Amino acid sequence: MNRLLPFLFPLLLLAIPALAAPKDVRRVLKEHGFIPEQVRGDIVAYPEPSMTTRLVGEAPKEMDVTEFDPLPTVSKKLTKKQSTELAGILADPKTYIPRMLGDKLCGMFHADVAIRIPDDAGGAGSAYILLCFTCNQIRIIQHTQGIGFADIDRGRNRLVLFLRSVWPDDQRFQNLRLYQPKDLEGVMVKDQLDLAAAILPDDPLVKKALAMKPEEVSDEDLEEIDVRCVAERERYHREGPTEAQKEREKQLPKIPGLEP
């Protein structure tokens, strides 16, 4: 893979703008009190994809999600223990994969479940956590506006097992496939660092991580590298290449049909 990176470098920065880093999703959850040490006991989950899809695109600003649920009997108020378990999974950096390459381009976001975080004392309005297992993504919305988005490939199994425990008789969750190690080969640490080096070749933290064995690189450093790569992609799309990047791109061989 790393032998292809010099050829793909312009596309890494030009093809698709990077979206929010997982760290931003966890920050949003923390701001709404959805972390293990603060989670409230009135969290409600709705396993109805049609309801959650309508909520994202069509719900009036103040309309409550329950008005979209055609099967109220399957909606469930989570216990404090269940809410704490779910908050713990979503607070774990190991649940997510880097956003440095932008979106997966896998089509429409089809939510399998929505989790309602009640309105807080500040009156900001309820937020909703939407989980899609077709592409392994989380979206957080408030007043139908997206306020957080990330890939959850590494946390898929924990989330699927959690939902199975909440709805043991719901075949939708029982039929969701659990990932095997080979399913995550594309998010290995070495590949992440090779990509980061193509985007931020002079970054000292990237250089430090590349000098280590992949298993020795901390999750904190990997996440910080991800944040820096996302920021650089955003800067590139906003301001264009730096002089150093222009010179570097001039020296790269051109691939017919792949020029930016």
ChimeraX attribute file (.defattr): number of C-alpha atoms within 10 A of each C-alpha:
attribute: neighborCount
match mode: 1-to-1
recipient: residues
	/A:1	8
	/A:2	14
	/A:3	8
	/A:4	8
	/A:5	16
	/A:6	16
	/A:7	17
	/A:8	21
	/A:9	18
	/A:10	21
	/A:11	14
	/A:12	21
	/A:13	26
	/A:14	17
	/A:15	14
	/A:16	17
	/A:17	21
	/A:18	22
	/A:19	20
	/A:20	23
	/A:21	26
	/A:22	28
	/A:23	20
	/A:24	16
	/A:25	21
	/A:26	21
	/A:27	15
	/A:28	17
	/A:29	22
	/A:30	16
	/A:31	10
	/A:32	18
	/A:33	17
	/A:34	24
	/A:35	23
	/A:36	19
	/A:37	10
	/A:38	12
	/A:39	22
	/A:40	17
	/A:41	16
	/A:42	14
	/A:43	18
	/A:44	18
	/A:45	22
	/A:46	24
	/A:47	25
	/A:48	20
	/A:49	18
	/A:50	15
	/A:51	22
	/A:52	26
	/A:53	20
	/A:54	13
	/A:55	25
	/A:56	20
	/A:57	10
	/A:58	10
	/A:59	18
	/A:60	10
	/A:61	12
	/A:62	11
	/A:63	12
	/A:64	15
	/A:65	19
	/A:66	14
	/A:67	11
	/A:68	18
	/A:69	18
	/A:70	12
	/A:71	12
	/A:72	13
	/A:73	8
	/A:74	14
	/A:75	19
	/A:76	15
	/A:77	17
	/A:78	18
	/A:79	15
	/A:80	15
	/A:81	12
	/A:82	17
	/A:83	22
	/A:84	20
	/A:85	18
	/A:86	21
	/A:87	21
	/A:88	16
	/A:89	19
	/A:90	24
	/A:91	21
	/A:92	15
	/A:93	19
	/A:94	15
	/A:95	20
	/A:96	26
	/A:97	25
	/A:98	25
	/A:99	22
	/A:100	27
	/A:101	22
	/A:102	19
	/A:103	16
	/A:104	12
	/A:105	8
	/A:106	8
	/A:107	9
	/A:108	10
	/A:109	18
	/A:110	17
	/A:111	25
	/A:112	20
	/A:113	24
	/A:114	27
	/A:115	24
	/A:116	22
	/A:117	23
	/A:118	20
	/A:119	12
	/A:120	12
	/A:121	7
	/A:122	6
	/A:123	8
	/A:124	12
	/A:125	16
	/A:126	17
	/A:127	25
	/A:128	26
	/A:129	20
	/A:130	27
	/A:131	26
	/A:132	20
	/A:133	21
	/A:134	14
	/A:135	18
	/A:136	18
	/A:137	22
	/A:138	23
	/A:139	20
	/A:140	23
	/A:141	18
	/A:142	19
	/A:143	19
	/A:144	19
	/A:145	13
	/A:146	13
	/A:147	17
	/A:148	22
	/A:149	23
	/A:150	25
	/A:151	25
	/A:152	24
	/A:153	21
	/A:154	19
	/A:155	20
	/A:156	23
	/A:157	17
	/A:158	16
	/A:159	22
	/A:160	19
	/A:161	16
	/A:162	17
	/A:163	20
	/A:164	18
	/A:165	14
	/A:166	17
	/A:167	17
	/A:168	13
	/A:169	10
	/A:170	14
	/A:171	10
	/A:172	14
	/A:173	22
	/A:174	16
	/A:175	10
	/A:176	15
	/A:177	11
	/A:178	13
	/A:179	14
	/A:180	9
	/A:181	7
	/A:182	7
	/A:183	11
	/A:184	12
	/A:185	10
	/A:186	11
	/A:187	14
	/A:188	12
	/A:189	19
	/A:190	18
	/A:191	15
	/A:192	19
	/A:193	22
	/A:194	18
	/A:195	23
	/A:196	24
	/A:197	22
	/A:198	19
	/A:199	24
	/A:200	19
	/A:201	12
	/A:202	10
	/A:203	14
	/A:204	10
	/A:205	16
	/A:206	23
	/A:207	15
	/A:208	11
	/A:209	20
	/A:210	17
	/A:211	11
	/A:212	10
	/A:213	10
	/A:214	15
	/A:215	10
	/A:216	9
	/A:217	17
	/A:218	11
	/A:219	14
	/A:220	10
	/A:221	14
	/A:222	21
	/A:223	20
	/A:224	16
	/A:225	23
	/A:226	26
	/A:227	19
	/A:228	20
	/A:229	27
	/A:230	25
	/A:231	16
	/A:232	19
	/A:233	26
	/A:234	19
	/A:235	15
	/A:236	16
	/A:237	15
	/A:238	10
	/A:239	9
	/A:240	14
	/A:241	19
	/A:242	11
	/A:243	9
	/A:244	8
	/A:245	15
	/A:246	12
	/A:247	11
	/A:248	14
	/A:249	16
	/A:250	9
	/A:251	10
	/A:252	13
	/A:253	11
	/A:254	13
	/A:255	9
	/A:256	6
	/A:257	6
	/A:258	10
	/A:259	10
	/A:260	9
